[in-house]
């Protein structure tokens, strides 16, 4: 069974804590997904070109923040 990773997102207005997570082969795969989520968040939240800060926090099954 592969480890489960959780992706908490913050778009400056709303912090969403991932309670489900997804199974991935390793922490590097989790990092890749975490980085890929940021442009998607920006596209969804910045249609008018406003300035904002976006963050993704990647946690492992023990709750340790990896990225």
CORRADA-V700483 format. One record per residue. N is the residue number from 1. SS is DSSP state (~ for helix, > for strand, _ for the rest). Layout:
n:N ss:SS
n:N ss:SS
This chain:
n:1 ss:_
n:2 ss:_
n:3 ss:>
n:4 ss:>
n:5 ss:>
n:6 ss:>
n:7 ss:>
n:8 ss:>
n:9 ss:>
n:10 ss:>
n:11 ss:_
n:12 ss:_
n:13 ss:_
n:14 ss:_
n:15 ss:>
n:16 ss:>
n:17 ss:_
n:18 ss:_
n:19 ss:_
n:20 ss:_
n:21 ss:_
n:22 ss:>
n:23 ss:>
n:24 ss:>
n:25 ss:_
n:26 ss:_
n:27 ss:~
n:28 ss:~
n:29 ss:~
n:30 ss:~
n:31 ss:~
n:32 ss:~
n:33 ss:~
n:34 ss:~
n:35 ss:~
n:36 ss:~
n:37 ss:~
n:38 ss:~
n:39 ss:~
n:40 ss:~
n:41 ss:~
n:42 ss:~
n:43 ss:~
n:44 ss:~
n:45 ss:~
n:46 ss:_
n:47 ss:_
n:48 ss:_
n:49 ss:_
n:50 ss:_
n:51 ss:_
n:52 ss:_
n:53 ss:_
n:54 ss:_
n:55 ss:>
n:56 ss:>
n:57 ss:>
n:58 ss:>
n:59 ss:>
n:60 ss:_
n:61 ss:_
n:62 ss:_
n:63 ss:_
n:64 ss:_
n:65 ss:>
n:66 ss:_
n:67 ss:_
